[in-house]
Amino acid sequence: MNSSFCRGCRSLPADRERGSLLIVAMLLASVIGISLASYIALNQNSLKLANRSFYNNGAMNIAETGVEEALWSFNQVTAGVAASTAWSGWDVSDGVSANRTFTNFTLSGGNTASVKVYVDRYNPSSGSVQPIIATRATITLANETRTLSKTLEVQIKRRSKFSMGLVAKNQITFNGNTASVDSWNSDPDNNPGTASVPYGTGVRHDSGSVGSTSVAVGSLAVNNADIWGFASVGGSSMTSLSVGSIGTVAAFGSAAGTVDTTRIATDFTANFDVEPAPSAGLTTLTSMPAILPAGTYRYGGLISDSVTISGDVILVLTAAAGNDAIRLTGGDALTLTVGSSLKIYTAADVKIAGNGVVNPTLSPINVQIWGTGSTTQDIQISGGSGYTGIVYAPNATVKLNGGVDVRGSVVANNIIVVGNSAFHYDESLANFGGDNAYGVTRWRELITAADRTLYASRLSP
């Protein structure tokens, strides 16, 4: 009995060990189960986040589809289609704006989408008008109660080589504390037959525009200048824009140092194809006369004396690249008579100072300098007489110097504005080249609730 009892007593520790192991195993199983449940939940959440991220990108694409629908209608009108046909299906009952909702978007997984589109001016009176297109795309996910949405604001404008004031392929630099940019419209009724409106404080607008397509840091160096209007940079972030402590990119009345981000666009692009000079029907000049009548001329010498332009004149200057084709100083000037126009084509350098180019029409379209250099070219405009005209020289460095007052538009490789020089963009140049198609000039996503409030009444679900 004692022996049997003792054997039973010796088995108790083994039972306890087995019980402990069972408890440990159960605890481990519980931990593994909880971990697996957490892991599965984590993966499910990750899948949901990935799914929402995917459809967030899709919402952006659908919002841009709404922009494209409106842009197509604008360009149909430009191509000669009646506005009533081009805007068919849109609500244009107020005669000014256009509204439409597109709902025919069926996505994978039973998800659906729609986009609301609002156009503030669907039938602008002139090419200088820059309509706004606002869109709100909404995606409804089949397995969620919440929706995804993206809201865009896009400004459009007729495409033109001169749809902006100062445009550079590479760098725009403002040196000095008093340089400025603004705008006006020399042809507000869009009728070349009526008298041009000269620039003045009473007609100036805060729609001046500058843009660089370069993605380099600081490629648009506003520094301490005042840009009363808009700025565009080629980079995808604001690092391409450099503004000093008292520099301004804003509307009239803004304090020094104000940078209004709603007036800044990123990912700016432009075409910089060289405009070829005329090659047929040219009359060769062996010397430059004091009075040049209407005609198309070829001249290989240097223009350094005063010339009166009488009529519509086209000058193809064949001086070699690196040499001066025009060098005006002191009292020398190219003077247009009333009703005349001047187009200059050259690959050589141009230096305009002194009395410069006298344009009595006060319309920039009547004086045009086309830089045809394939590599480098130097164009300088300085002096107190100012310059009313356009410059298109995609491979040139254009320098506005000495407090010069320039009215028109400049397109170049590099643009330098020095001292207290003032530039005034002529908005009518947006029509240059006839009935050009519309293109996007500013694009931004409306991220904050305050921004989205601007169009809440038009785009709310």
For each residue, the residues with C-beta under 8 A, 3 or more apart:
1: 4 5
2: 5 6
3: 6 7
4: 1 7 8
5: 1 2 8 9
6: 2 3 9 10
7: 3 4 10 11
8: 4 5 11 12
9: 5 6 12
10: 6 7 13
11: 7 8 14 15
12: 8 9 15 16
13: 10 16 17
14: 11 17 18
15: 11 12 18 19
16: 12 13 19 20
17: 13 14 20 21
18: 14 15 21 22
19: 15 16 22 23
20: 16 17 23 24
21: 17 18 24 25
22: 18 19 25 26
23: 19 20 26 27
24: 20 21 27 28
25: 21 22 28 29
26: 22 23 29 30
27: 23 24 30 31
28: 24 25 31 32
29: 25 26 32 33
30: 26 27 33 34
31: 27 28 34 35
32: 28 29 35 36
33: 29 30 36 37
34: 30 31 37 38
35: 31 32 38 39
36: 32 33 39 40
37: 33 34 40 41
38: 34 35 41 42
39: 35 36 42 43
40: 36 37 43 44
41: 37 38 44 45
42: 38 39 45 46
43: 39 40 46 47
44: 40 41 47 48
45: 41 42 48 49
46: 42 43 49 50
47: 43 44 50 51
48: 44 45 51 52 144
49: 45 46 52 53
50: 46 47 53 54
51: 47 48 54 55 141
52: 48 49 55 56 141 148
53: 49 50 56 57
54: 50 51 57 58
55: 51 52 58 59 107 111 139 141 148
56: 52 53 59 60 148 150
57: 53 54 60 61
58: 54 55 61 62 107 113 139
59: 55 56 62 63 113 137 138 139 148 149 150
60: 56 57 63 64 137 150 152 445
61: 57 58 64 65
62: 58 59 65 66 105 113 114 115 137 139 150
63: 59 60 66 67 115 135 136 137 150 151 152
64: 60 61 67 68 135 152
65: 61 62 68 69 102 115 137
66: 62 63 69 70 102 115 116 117 133 135 137 152
67: 63 64 70 71 117 133 135 152 154 440
68: 64 65 71 72
69: 65 66 72 73 100 102 117
70: 66 67 73 74 98 117 119 122 133 135
71: 67 68 74 75 133 156 438 440
72: 68 69 75 76
73: 69 70 76 77 86 87 90 98 122
74: 70 71 77 78 86 122 131 156 438
75: 71 72 78 79 437 438
76: 72 73 79 81 85 86
77: 73 74 80 81 82 83 86 87 123
78: 74 75 158 435 436 437 438
79: 75 76 435 437
80: 77 435
81: 76 77 85 86
82: 77 85 86
83: 77 86 87 122 123
84: 87 88
85: 76 81 82 88
86: 73 74 76 77 81 82 83
87: 73 77 83 84 90 92 98 122 123
88: 84 85
89: 100
90: 73 87 98 99 100 119 122
91: 98 99 100
92: 87 95 97 98 122 123
93:
94: 97
95: 92
96: 120 121 122
97: 92 94 118 119 120 121 122 458
98: 70 73 87 90 91 92 117 118 119 122
99: 90 91 116 117 118 119 458
100: 69 89 90 91 116 117
101: 114 115 116 117
102: 65 66 69 105 114 115 117
103: 114
104:
105: 62 102 112 113 114 115
106: 112
107: 55 58 111 112 113 139
108: 111
109: 141 142 143
110: 142
111: 55 107 108 139 140 141 142
112: 105 106 107 139 140
113: 58 59 62 105 107 137 138 139 140
114: 62 101 102 103 105 137 138
115: 62 63 65 66 101 102 105 135 136 137 138
116: 66 99 100 101 135 136 138 458 459
117: 66 67 69 70 98 99 100 101 102 133 134 135
118: 97 98 99 133 134 135 455 458 459
119: 70 90 97 98 99 122 131 132 133
120: 96 97 131 132 134
121: 96 97 124 129 131 132
122: 70 73 74 83 87 90 92 96 97 98 119 131
123: 77 83 87 92
124: 121 127 129 131
125: 129 190
126: 129 188 189 190 428 431
127: 124 157 158 160 190 428 430 431 435 436
128: 185 188 190 427 428 430 431
129: 121 124 125 126
130: 155 156 157 207 441
131: 74 119 120 121 122 124 155 156 438
132: 119 120 121 153 154 155 156
133: 66 67 70 71 117 118 119 152 153 154 155 156
134: 117 118 120 151 152 153 154 446 454 455 458 459
135: 63 64 66 67 70 115 116 117 118 151 152 154 459
136: 63 115 116 149 150 151 152 455 459
137: 59 60 62 63 65 66 113 114 115 149 150 151
138: 59 113 114 115 116 147 148 149 461
139: 55 58 59 62 107 111 112 113 147 148 149
140: 111 112 113 147
141: 51 52 55 109 111 144 146 147 148
142: 109 110 111
143: 109
144: 48 141
145:
146: 141
147: 138 139 140 141
148: 52 55 56 59 138 139 141
149: 59 136 137 138 139
150: 56 59 60 62 63 136 137 445
151: 63 134 135 136 137 445 446 451 452 455 459
152: 60 63 64 66 67 133 134 135 136 443 444 445 446
153: 132 133 134 442 443 444 446 451 454 455
154: 67 132 133 134 135 440 442 443 444
155: 130 131 132 133 440 441 442 443
156: 71 74 130 131 132 133 438 439 440 441
157: 127 130 163 430 438 439 441
158: 78 127 163 430 431 436 437 438 439
159: 163 436 437 438 439
160: 127 163 429 430 431 432 433 436
161: 271 392 411 432 433
162: 390 392 408 409 411 429 430 432
163: 157 158 159 160 429 430 439 441
164: 167 209 210 211 232 409 425 441
165: 181 183 208 209 210 229 409 410 423 424 425
166: 172 181 209 210 211 409 410 415 417 423 425
167: 164 210 211 212 213 270 409 410 411 412
168: 171 172 211 212 213 214 219 411 412 413 414 415
169: 212 213 214 270 272 394 412 413 414
170: 212 214 219 413 414
171: 168 212 214 216 219 220 221 414 415
172: 166 168 210 211 212 219 220 221 414 415 416 417
173: 221 223 414 415 416 417
174: 179 221 222 223 224 225 247 417
175: 179 223 416 417 418 419
176: 179 224 225 417 418 419 420 421
177: 224 225 246
178: 225 419 420
179: 174 175 176 225 226 417 418 419 420 421 422 423
180: 225 226 227 228 422 423
181: 165 166 208 209 210 225 226 227 228 229 422 423 424 425
182: 204 205 206 207 208 228 229 422 423 424 425
183: 165 204 205 206 207 208 209 228 229 424 425 426 427
184: 197 199 200 203 204 205 407 424 425 426 427
185: 128 188 197 203 205 426 427 428
186: 196 197 198 199 362 363 364 365 426 428
187: 190 191 192 194 196 197 363 428 431
188: 126 128 185 197 428
189: 126 194
190: 125 126 127 128 187 428 431
191: 187 194
192: 187
193:
194: 187 189 191
195:
196: 186 187 361 362 363
197: 184 185 186 187 188 203 362
198: 186 362
199: 184 186 203 204 362 407 424 426
200: 184 203 204
201: 204
202:
203: 184 185 197 199 200
204: 182 183 184 199 200 201 424
205: 182 183 184 185 208 229 427
206: 182 183 228 229 250 251 252
207: 130 182 183 229 230 425 427
208: 165 181 182 183 205 227 228 229 230 423 424 425
209: 164 165 166 181 183 229 230 231 232 425 441
210: 164 165 166 167 172 181 220 222 227 229 230 231 232
211: 164 166 167 168 172 220 231 232 233 265 268 270
212: 167 168 169 170 171 172 219 220 232 233 234 240 268
213: 167 168 169 234 268 269 270 272
214: 168 169 170 171 219 220 233 234 235 240
215: 219 233 234 235 236 240
216: 171 219 235 240
217: 235 239 240 242
218: 221 239 240 241 242
219: 168 170 171 172 212 214 215 216 233 234 235 240
220: 171 172 210 211 212 214 231 232 233 240 241 242
221: 171 172 173 174 218 242
222: 174 210 225 227 231 241 242 243 244 247 248 249
223: 173 174 175 242 243 244 247
224: 174 176 177 244 245 246 247
225: 174 176 177 178 179 180 181 222 247 248 417
226: 179 180 181 247 248 256
227: 180 181 208 210 222 230 231 247 248 249 250
228: 180 181 182 183 206 208 248 250 251 252
229: 165 181 182 183 205 206 207 208 209 210 249 263 425
230: 207 208 209 210 227 249 263 264 265 441 442
231: 209 210 211 220 222 227 241 249 263 264 265
232: 164 209 210 211 212 220 264 265 266 268 441 442
233: 211 212 214 215 219 220 238 240 241 264 265 266 268
234: 212 213 214 215 219 240 266 267 268 269
235: 214 215 216 217 219 238 239 240 266 267
236: 215 266 267
237: 240 266
238: 233 235 241 261 264 266
239: 217 218 235
240: 212 214 215 216 217 218 219 220 233 234 235 237 266
241: 218 220 222 231 233 238 249 264
242: 217 218 220 221 222 223
243: 222 223 247 248 249 259
244: 222 223 224 247
245: 224 257
246: 177 224 256 257
247: 174 222 223 224 225 226 227 243 244 257 259
248: 222 225 226 227 228 243 254 255 256 257 258 259
249: 222 227 229 230 231 241 243 258 259 260 263 264
250: 206 227 228 254 258 259 260 263
251: 206 228 254 260 263
252: 206 228
253:
254: 248 250 251 258 260
255: 248 258
256: 226 246 248
257: 245 246 247 248
258: 248 249 250 254 255
259: 243 247 248 249 250 264
260: 249 250 251 254 263 264
261: 238 264
262: 444 451
263: 229 230 231 249 250 251 260
264: 230 231 232 233 238 241 249 259 260 261
265: 211 230 231 232 233 268 441 442 443 444
266: 232 233 234 235 236 237 238 240
267: 234 235 236 443
268: 211 212 213 232 233 234 265
269: 213 234
270: 167 169 211 213 411
271: 161
272: 169 213 394 395 411 413
273: 394
274: 372 373 374 394 395
275: 345 370 372 392
276: 279 372
277: 316 345 346 370 372
278: 281 282 296 314 316 345
279: 276 282
280:
281: 278 296
282: 278 279 296 297 298 316
283: 295 296 297 298
284: 297 298 299
285: 288 289 297 298 299 301
286:
287: 301
288: 285 292 299 301 303 305 307
289: 285 292 307
290: 305 306 307 308
291: 307 308 310
292: 288 289 295 297 307 308 309 310 313 315
293: 310 311 313
294: 310 311 312 313 340
295: 283 292 311 313 314
296: 278 281 282 283 313 314 316
297: 282 283 284 285 292 313 314 315 316
298: 282 283 284 285 316 318
299: 284 285 288 303 315 316 317 318
300: 317 318 319
301: 285 287 288 319
302: 319 323 324 325 326 327
303: 288 299 307 317 325 326 327 328 334
304: 326 327 328 329 332
305: 288 290 332
306: 290 331 332 333 334 335 355
307: 288 289 290 291 292 303 334 335
308: 290 291 292 335 336 337
309: 292 313 334 335 336 337 340 341 342
310: 291 292 293 294 313 337 340
311: 293 294 295 337 339 340
312: 294 340 341
313: 292 293 294 295 296 297 309 310 340 341 342 343
314: 278 295 296 297 343 345
315: 292 297 299 342 343 344 345
316: 277 278 282 296 297 298 299 345 346
317: 299 300 303 325 326 344 345 346 348
318: 298 299 300 346
319: 300 301 302 323 324 325 346 347 348
320: 323 347 348
321: 347 348 373 374 375 376 377
322: 348 349
323: 302 319 320 348 349
324: 302 319 327 348 349 350 351
325: 302 303 317 319 346 348 349 350
326: 302 303 304 317 334 344 346 350 351 352
327: 302 303 304 324 351
328: 303 304 332 333 334 351 352 353 354 355 356 357
329: 304 332 351 353 354
330: 354 355
331: 306 354 355
332: 304 305 306 328 329 354 355
333: 306 328 354 355 356 357 358 385
334: 303 306 307 309 326 328 342 356 357 358
335: 306 307 308 309 355 357 358
336: 308 309 340 341 342 357 358 359 360 361 366 367
337: 308 309 310 311 340 360
338: 360 361
339: 311 361
340: 294 309 310 311 312 313 336 337 361 366
341: 309 312 313 336 361 365 366 367 368
342: 309 313 315 334 336 357 366 367 368
343: 313 314 315 368 370
344: 315 317 326 350 368 369 370
345: 275 277 278 314 315 316 317 370 372
346: 277 316 317 318 319 325 326 350 369 370 371 372
347: 319 320 321 371 372 373 374 377
348: 317 319 320 321 322 323 324 325 373 377
349: 322 323 324 325 377 378 379
350: 324 325 326 344 346 369 371 378 379 380
351: 324 326 327 328 329 378 379 380
352: 326 328 356 357 380 381 382 383 387
353: 328 329 356 380 381 382 383 402
354: 328 329 330 331 332 333 383 385
355: 306 328 330 331 332 333 335 358 383 385
356: 328 333 334 352 353 381 383 385 386 387
357: 328 333 334 335 336 342 352 367 387 388 389
358: 333 334 335 336 355 385
359: 336 362 363 364 366 367 388 389
360: 336 337 338
361: 196 336 338 339 340 341 366
362: 186 196 197 198 199 359 388 407
363: 186 187 196 359 366 388 426 428
364: 186 359 367 388 389 390 407 408 409 426 429
365: 186 341 368 390 426 428 429 432
366: 336 340 341 342 359 361 363 389
367: 336 341 342 357 359 364 387 388 389 390 408
368: 341 342 343 344 365 389 390 392
369: 344 346 350 379 389 390 391 392 393
370: 275 277 343 344 345 346 392 393
371: 346 347 350 377 379 391 392 393 394 395 396 412
372: 274 275 276 277 345 346 347 393
373: 274 321 347 348 376 377 393 395 396
374: 274 321 347 395
375: 321 395
376: 321 373 395 396 397 413
377: 321 347 348 349 371 373 393 395 396 397
378: 349 350 351 396 397 399
379: 349 350 351 369 371 391 393 396 397 398 399 412
380: 350 351 352 353 398 399 401
381: 352 353 356 387 391 398 399 400 401 404 406
382: 352 353 399 400 401 402 404
383: 352 353 354 355 356 386 402 404
384: 402 403 404 405
385: 333 354 355 356 358
386: 356 383 404 405 406 407
387: 352 356 357 367 381 404 405 406 407 408
388: 357 359 362 363 364 367 406 407 408
389: 357 359 364 366 367 368 369 407 408
390: 162 364 365 367 368 369 408 409 410 429 432
391: 369 371 379 381 398 408 409 410 411 412
392: 161 162 275 368 369 370 371 411
393: 369 370 371 372 373 377 379 396 398 411 412 413
394: 169 272 273 274 371 411 412 413
395: 272 274 371 373 374 375 376 377 413
396: 371 373 376 377 378 379 393 412 413 414
397: 376 377 378 379 412 413 414 415 416
398: 379 380 381 391 393 410 412 414 415 416
399: 378 379 380 381 382 415 416 418
400: 381 382 404 406 410 415 416 417 418 421 423
401: 380 381 382 404 416 418 419 421
402: 353 382 383 384 418 419 421
403: 384 419 420 421
404: 381 382 383 384 386 387 400 401 421 422
405: 384 386 387 421 422 424
406: 381 386 387 388 400 410 421 422 423 424
407: 184 199 362 364 386 387 388 389 423 424 426
408: 162 364 367 387 388 389 390 391 424 425 426 429
409: 162 164 165 166 167 364 390 391 425 426 429
410: 165 166 167 390 391 398 400 406 415 423
411: 161 162 167 168 270 272 391 392 393 394
412: 167 168 169 371 379 391 393 394 396 397 398 415
413: 168 169 170 272 376 393 394 395 396 397
414: 168 169 170 171 172 173 396 397 398
415: 166 168 171 172 173 397 398 399 400 410 412
416: 172 173 175 397 398 399 400 401
417: 166 172 173 174 175 176 179 225 400 421 423
418: 175 176 179 399 400 401 402 421
419: 175 176 178 179 401 402 403
420: 176 178 179 403
421: 176 179 400 401 402 403 404 405 406 417 418
422: 179 180 181 182 404 405 406
423: 165 166 179 180 181 182 208 400 406 407 410 417
424: 165 181 182 183 184 199 204 208 405 406 407 408
425: 164 165 166 181 182 183 184 207 208 209 229 408 409 429
426: 183 184 185 186 199 363 364 365 407 408 409 429
427: 128 183 184 185 205 207 430
428: 126 127 128 185 186 187 188 190 363 365 431
429: 160 162 163 364 365 390 408 409 425 426 432
430: 127 128 157 158 160 162 163 427
431: 126 127 128 158 160 187 190 428 434 436
432: 160 161 162 365 390 429 436
433: 160 161 436
434: 431
435: 78 79 80 127
436: 78 127 158 159 160 431 432 433
437: 75 78 79 158 159
438: 71 74 75 78 131 156 157 158 159
439: 156 157 158 159 163
440: 67 71 154 155 156 443
441: 130 155 156 157 163 164 209 230 232 265
442: 153 154 155 230 232 265
443: 152 153 154 155 265 267 440
444: 152 153 154 262 265
445: 60 150 151 152
446: 134 151 152 153 451 452 454 455
447: 451
448: 451 452
449: 452 453
450: 453
451: 151 153 262 446 447 448 454
452: 151 446 448 449 455 456 459
453: 449 450 456
454: 134 153 446 451
455: 118 134 136 151 153 446 452 458 459
456: 452 453 459 460
457: 460
458: 97 99 116 118 134 455
459: 116 118 134 135 136 151 452 455 456
460: 456 457
461: 138
